Amino acid sequence: MIKAALAGLLLVIGIGPVGARPAPSPEPTVTVTVTPGPAQEGWPLWILSGVAGAGAVLLGWFVLARRNRTAAAVDGRTPLGPPPQPLPVLLAGGADSRAPGVALDGGMLAQTTIRAVSIRGRRHRYRGEPLQDAYAVRLSADGRWVIAAVADGLGSTLHAEHAAAVAVRAATNLALTSDPGWHAAFATIAGEVMRATSRFAGRASDPPATTLTIAVVPADGGRGIAACAAIGDSPALWLHDGTWTELFPPDGRRPDNVTSALPDDLGELRERQIDWQPGDVLVLCSDGFGTAMGGGGSVLARQLVTSWSSPPALRSFYRDVGFHLSTYDDDRTVLALWAGRHDTAVL
């Protein structure tokens, strides 16, 4: 390709084809020696060298750009923005499997397929603070319902991770149905959070607090009513017929950096029911991921319409949630439910 480009370039400036052999002339030839001088016609060698070098540089740039475009197309992921700068990772006083920096799981409950991941955010990794999000998912005692919950401990309160962990466990241990009586359920959960975190209340002006979003979906993977409820800003998004719907859009009653939370804000409970059917996806998440979804209209959300049309492999699911972008440094938790049986084998 480089030779062809140089040949074309030399043809344009009148030098002739590169490497072409002149046809033998039948006439006698006379050799004349000319001493180069300042008035010599033609293109000086240094100009030709410069032109050839510039052509090679442009050609290399073109090939590299095409290779990058090809790699992006194969990977199938559009960059969301500038990558973050590397920061040192500090453990939160140590590490063990009871409070991991990353939690990842997936499988089936009855005829409902589950993917779940929780990732300690860059800000907490840099400060040596624990993951303050939590998730839990259970099959109801009668086997008819899948109960899922996501909580985001308020970073403005100390030991918020304990409040989040207690909230999701208490939520999934309740006998919830599609018409659970949400106010009574959240009052019970708030009491559990208050009792479990009372030992921390005297050590800080603000006792541990957490958001909580709960979903109850039919476990058989068939059509039915799914119910959701939330206190705080942990989103729930429903993917139906290729379109995302945010079930609890921001209502503007509080400033952007303030959210309602358990155990105190029971009066700000929001509820929603949806027509759940095979092929649907319900995503509960903390705002560290929900903000990037943009209510279902962001670049990330549009990508996930395709990549989450069926449950991805666990590694792919983690990669989708663990994207790198400098402006998103909070904890991220995503609990996704697919109506229907998808995990039929362990690979």
N, C-alpha and C positions, 0 to 999 in steps of 0.2 A: 504493500500500500504506500509506503514511504517513497519507494522508487518511482511509482506511478505518479505521485504528487509532484516530485521534483521534475520528472520528465515533462509534465504539463506546464509547470512553472517556467522551465527553460524554453519551451516552445513559444509561450506567450511573449517572452522578451526577445525572441528571435535567435536563440542560440542553436535551435534544432534539436532533434530527438537525442536523448542521452544514449550513448552506446551504439548509435547507428553507424554502419560502415559505408563510406562513400563508394559509389560505383566507379570502376576503373575507367579512366578517360583514354579514348583512342588517340588523342592529340599529344604531342610531346609537351612536357611541362618544364618550366623554368623555376628554379629555386631562388627566392629573393630573401635576403636576411634584412629585417627591419629592426632598428634599435628603438626600444620604447621611449617615448618622450611625453611631455605634458600634454600634447595635442592629440595623443593616440585615441582612435575611435573605439567603440565597444564598451562593454561593461567590465570594470576592474574586478579582479578576483575577490577582493575583500567585500565588495558589494554582493557578489553572487554568494559568497560564503554566509554573509549576514542574512540574505533572503532565505537561503536554504535552512539555516538554523532556526529562523523564525517560523518557517513552515513546519519544521520538525516539532517545535514547541507546541504550535497550534494543533498539530495532529495528535500529539500525546495528550493534550488537554481534552480533545474530543473523545479519544478512546477511553480515558479515565472517567469522564462524565458519563459516557454510555455504560461503562461497567457499573458505576454507582447506581444509575437508574435501573439497570437490570437486577442488581442485588436487592434494591428496594422493592421491585416488583415481585421477586421471588419470595422475599420475607413477608410481603403483604401488609406491612405496617407503616403508617404515615407518621413521621416525627411529630410530636405534640408541641415541641418548643426546644429551647436551648437546654442541653444537659446540665445537671448541677455540678458544682465544683466538688472534688473529693474532700471529705471531712473525716477526722479520726472517729472511730467507733468506740464508745465507752460502754462497758457492761454495767448494768444497774446493780452494783454491789456484788456481782457474781452471776452465775447462770445455772439453771437446772431445767429439766423437762416439764416441771409444773408451771413455770412461767416463762415460756420460750419467747425469743424475739420474733419467731415466725411459727405460726400454727397452720397446718394444711391438712385437709381431709376431704374425702369424697366417697360416694357409694350410693346405696339405695335404702330407703325406708318404705317398705311395702312396694307400691308401684310408682314411687316418686324418687327422682334422681337428685342427688345433693352434691354441691361443690361448696367448700368453705375455706377461707384463708384469712389470716390476721397477721399483719406485718407491722413491726415497730417502726415508727417514722424516723426520718433523718434527724429531726429536731431532738427527739428523745434519745436516739443513738449518740448524738453529739454531746448531750448533757449527761449521759449515763443514767437516764430515767427509764422506768419500766414501760412496757406496752400497756396502755390504759383502755384499749378496746377489749371486747369479749363477745363471743357468740356461743350459742347452744342450739341444738336441734334434737327433737325426740319424737318418737311415735307415741301417740296417746295410748292409755291403758287398754282401751277397747279396740285398738288397731285401725280406727276409722280416720284419724286425723294426723297430719304432720304439724308439729308446733315448732316454730323457728323464732329465734330472738337475737337481736344485735344491740349492744350497748356501747356507749362511748363515754368513759369517765371524764368528768370535767377537769381539765388541766389546771383550772384556777383553785381547785381543792386538793388537799393532800390525801394520799392513799385512795385516789379515785378509782384505781384499778380494782380495788376490793369491792367497791360499790357496783361496778360494772359486772364483775364475775358473779356476785350474789344475785343481781337482777336477772341475768339470763338463766341461771339455774332455777331460780324461783319461778320464772315465767314458764319454762318448759316442764316443770313438775306439776303445774296446775292442770285440772281436768277441763281444758278449753275445747270449745266446739266452734262452729261457724257463727253462733250467736251466744258469745260467752258471758255477756254482761261485763263490759270492759271496765267500768268504774270500780266494781267490786274486785275484779282481778288485779287492777293496778294498785288499789288500796292494800291488798294483801301483799303484793310485791314490795310496795313502799315500806310496809311494816317489817318485812324480812331484811331489807337493806338497812333500815334504821337500827334494828337489833344487832345485825352482824358487824356494823361499823361503829357501834357506840363506843368501843374502846379507843377509837381515834378522835372522837368528838371533842374531848377536852384538850387535845394537843394543838388544835388549830382553830382560828376564828371561824373558818368555813368547814363544816363537816363534809366527808366524802359525798359526792353527788354524781349522778349519771343520767344520760339520756336512755331511752329504751324504746325499741320498735319491735312489735310482735306480729307474726303472721300465722294463720291457721288455714291449711289447705287440705282438700280431700286426699287421703292417702292412696286411693285406688287408681290414681292417674286419669280418671275419667272426668266428665264435665260435672261441675257443681259450683257452689258458692265458696269463695275464699274470703276470709275476713282479716283485716289489718287494723292495728291501732298503734299510736305513738305518743310519747311525751318527749319533746326535744326535737333536735334538728337532724337526727339520723334518718336518711331518706329510705323510701321504699319505691322501687321502680318496676313496672309491669311491661313486659315485652309481649305484644299481641299483634299478630298479622304484620310483623316487620316494623312496628311502631312502638316506641317507648312512651309510657305515661308515668309521670311522677305522681304518686298517690297523695303525698302530703306536701304540696308546693309551699314555699315560704309565704307566710301571711302578712309579713311586714309589721306585726305588732311589737316586735322587739328589735333593738339594734342588731346589726349583722354579727357582732362578736359576742352576743349574749343569747343564751337559749334556756328554755325551761328544762327542769330536771327533777328526777326523783331524789329524795323522798318527799320534797316539799310542794311541787307544782302539780298536784293532781287535778286542779281545775282547768288545766290546759291540754287535756286529753283530746286527741283527734282520732276519728274512726273512718273506715272505708270498707266497702264490700265490692268484689269484682266477680265477673262471670268467668270462672276458671275452667279451662278446657285443654285437651291434649295439644301439645305444641307451644303452650304458653311458658314463659319464664318469669319468675318473681324474684327480685333481687332486694335483699335488705343489706344496708351498708352503713358505715360511719361516714361522716361528712368529709373525711380525708380522701375518700374515693367518690362520694356522691357529688362533691363540688366539681370534680373533673368531668362528671357525666353531664353537667349543665342541664339538668332536667330532661335529658334524653336527646338534646340537640347538638352536642359537642362532636368534635372529630372522633374522640374515643367512643362515644355512644354509637355513632354511625358504624364504626368498625365492628363493635360487638354485636350489632344486629346480625351480621354474617357469622362471626366466629363463635357466637354463643347461640346460634340457631339450634344447635344440639350440644350436649355437654362436652366441653373440651377435656383433653387429658389433663391430669393434675399439674404437670409441668407447664403446659400452655396456660392453664388458668392462673397459676401463680405469676407467670410472665405478664399476662394481661393486666393483672391488678398491680404488679410491682413495677410499673413504668417509671422512668427517671425523668423528672422535670423539676427545674430549680424552684419553682414557686409552690410545689406541693410537698411539704415536709412533715405533715401530720401522720399519725397512725392511720392505717387503712385496714378495714375489715369488710369482707363481702361474704354473704351467705346467699347462695343462689339455688333455686328449686325449679326443676323441670317437670312438668306434668307428663307422666308416662315412664315406662321402663326403658332405660337406655344402657345401663351397665350390666351387660349379660355375661361378661367374662372378665377374669383378672389377667391382665397382660404383663 
